[in-house]
Amino acid sequence: MIQEILARLAGIGIRIQPYYLVLEGLFGGSNPEWESDFGEFSIGFLSSPDMKHVAALSGRPVSEDMLLLWLKDGRKCFAVQYQGQVIGYTWCDFKECNFVGHRFPLRENEAYLFDAYTSRSFRGRNIAPYMRYQCYKELAKMGRVRLYSITALFNTSSVKFKQKLHAKPLKLGLFVELFKRWHFNVPLREYKNEN
């Protein structure tokens, strides 16, 4: 019901997005496994020539040109590939949390993880948490151990995959955008965490 109302409001130019700012990383202690009944896969950071494969995934609104700009700006794309095709990915920003509703600069030991996606035909195999955990390990090698992400409150699949990784909510907020001209953030709650 609430999601339906929010969708109708978005249709007239009023976007209301309740969200969590989440802390992620290796502190959870569990290494998620996945249903890898397919043998030939690779995992790691992608380069410019791979962006055409990322942009070609169905349901993704980001163009290849935009993805190339993200790379040029210093962001990195971590992905799982099966038989040469990208089947899942997540992006890393090293400069700032770039969510329009809650921007902040990052320190040298931090990264912001965003735009996680798994190809529809590979969903339900635990690929997202497996990939994200492998990304944590690669980022830790770079000294990036404090990792943030934004999770929409009503995005149940994203909430579930982050729970599998023992991610911790830091803040609950409300992002409001009016007619793509004005936007503001309303902090609703802060959570206490040791990390």
C-alpha positions in Angstrom: 0.0 0.0 0.0 2.7 2.5 1.0 4.8 1.6 -2.0 1.8 2.1 -4.3 1.2 5.6 -2.8 4.9 6.5 -3.2 4.9 5.3 -6.8 1.8 7.5 -7.5 3.5 10.5 -5.9 6.6 9.9 -8.0 4.5 9.9 -11.1 3.5 13.5 -10.4 7.0 14.6 -9.5 7.1 14.0 -5.8 9.7 11.4 -4.8 9.7 10.2 -1.2 12.4 7.6 -0.4 12.9 6.2 3.1 16.3 4.7 3.3 19.0 3.2 5.5 22.7 4.3 5.5 24.4 1.0 6.1 27.9 0.0 7.2 29.3 -3.1 5.5 32.6 -4.9 5.6 34.5 -8.0 6.7 33.5 -7.5 10.3 30.6 -10.0 9.9 32.9 -13.0 9.8 30.8 -15.1 7.4 31.9 -15.9 3.9 28.6 -16.5 1.9 28.6 -19.3 -0.6 26.6 -19.4 -3.8 24.9 -22.0 -5.9 27.7 -22.2 -8.5 26.5 -25.1 -10.6 28.2 -23.4 -13.5 32.0 -23.8 -13.8 33.5 -21.0 -15.9 33.2 -17.8 -13.9 35.5 -15.0 -13.0 35.2 -12.3 -10.4 37.1 -9.0 -10.1 37.2 -5.3 -11.2 36.2 -4.5 -14.7 37.8 -2.2 -17.2 36.5 0.2 -19.9 35.9 -2.5 -22.6 33.6 -4.3 -20.2 31.2 -1.4 -19.8 29.3 -2.4 -23.0 28.4 -5.7 -21.3 27.3 -3.9 -18.1 25.2 -1.4 -20.0 23.6 -4.2 -22.1 22.1 -6.0 -19.1 18.3 -5.7 -19.4 16.6 -3.4 -16.9 19.6 -1.1 -16.4 19.0 2.5 -17.2 22.6 3.6 -17.1 24.3 4.2 -20.5 27.7 2.9 -21.5 28.9 6.5 -21.8 27.8 7.2 -18.2 29.6 4.0 -17.0 32.7 5.1 -18.8 32.5 8.5 -17.1 32.2 6.8 -13.7 35.4 4.9 -14.4 37.2 8.0 -15.6 36.1 9.7 -12.3 37.9 7.0 -10.3 35.0 4.7 -9.5 35.4 1.0 -9.9 33.0 -1.8 -11.0 33.4 -5.2 -9.3 31.6 -8.0 -11.2 31.0 -11.7 -11.6 31.3 -12.9 -15.2 30.1 -16.2 -16.6 31.3 -17.4 -20.0 32.5 -13.8 -20.7 29.2 -12.2 -19.8 28.6 -9.9 -16.8 26.0 -11.5 -14.6 26.3 -9.3 -11.6 28.1 -6.2 -10.4 28.5 -3.5 -7.8 30.1 -0.1 -8.1 32.6 1.5 -5.7 33.1 5.2 -5.1 36.2 6.3 -3.3 35.5 10.0 -3.1 32.0 10.4 -1.7 28.8 8.7 -0.7 27.1 9.9 -3.9 23.5 9.2 -3.0 21.7 12.5 -3.8 19.8 12.4 -0.6 22.8 11.9 1.7 26.1 13.0 0.3 29.3 13.1 2.3 33.1 12.9 1.6 34.9 9.6 2.2 38.2 9.1 4.1 41.1 7.0 2.8 39.9 3.9 4.5 36.3 4.2 3.3 34.3 3.4 0.1 30.7 3.8 -0.9 29.1 0.8 -2.6 26.2 1.4 -5.0 24.2 0.2 -8.0 24.4 -3.5 -7.1 22.7 -5.7 -9.7 22.3 -9.4 -10.6 21.1 -10.5 -14.0 17.5 -11.7 -13.8 18.3 -15.2 -15.1 20.9 -15.7 -12.3 18.9 -14.5 -9.3 18.1 -16.8 -6.4 21.6 -18.3 -6.4 23.1 -16.1 -3.6 25.3 -14.3 -6.2 24.8 -10.8 -4.8 26.1 -11.5 -1.2 28.9 -13.7 -2.6 30.0 -11.0 -5.0 29.7 -8.3 -2.4 31.8 -10.3 0.1 34.5 -10.8 -2.5 34.4 -7.1 -3.2 35.0 -6.4 0.5 38.2 -8.6 0.4 39.5 -6.7 -2.6 38.7 -3.3 -1.1 40.5 -4.4 2.2 43.7 -5.0 0.1 43.4 -1.4 -0.9 43.0 -0.3 2.7 39.3 0.4 2.3 37.7 -1.4 5.3 34.8 0.9 6.2 32.2 0.5 3.5 28.9 2.4 3.2 25.8 1.8 1.1 22.3 3.1 0.9 19.4 0.6 1.1 15.8 1.7 0.2 13.6 0.8 3.2 11.1 -1.1 1.0 13.7 -2.9 -1.2 13.3 -6.3 0.5 15.8 -8.1 -1.7 18.5 -5.6 -1.0 17.7 -5.6 2.8 17.9 -9.4 2.8 21.2 -9.7 1.0 22.8 -7.1 3.3 21.4 -9.0 6.3 23.2 -12.1 5.0 26.5 -10.1 5.1 25.8 -8.8 8.7 25.7 -5.2 7.4 24.7 -2.7 10.1 22.3 0.2 9.7 23.8 3.5 10.9 20.9 5.9 10.1 17.4 5.9 8.9 16.5 8.8 6.7 13.9 10.2 4.4 14.9 11.7 1.1 12.3 14.0 -0.6 12.6 15.4 -4.1 10.1 17.8 -5.5 9.7 18.1 -9.3 13.5 17.3 -9.8 14.3 20.8 -8.6 14.3 20.7 -4.8 15.5 18.0 -2.6 16.2 17.5 1.1 17.0 14.9 3.6 15.2 14.3 6.9 17.2 12.3 9.5 14.8 10.0 11.3 17.0 7.7 13.5 20.6 6.9 14.4 21.7 3.5 15.4 24.6 2.7 17.8 27.4 0.5 16.3 30.8 -0.5 17.6 32.6 -0.3 14.2 
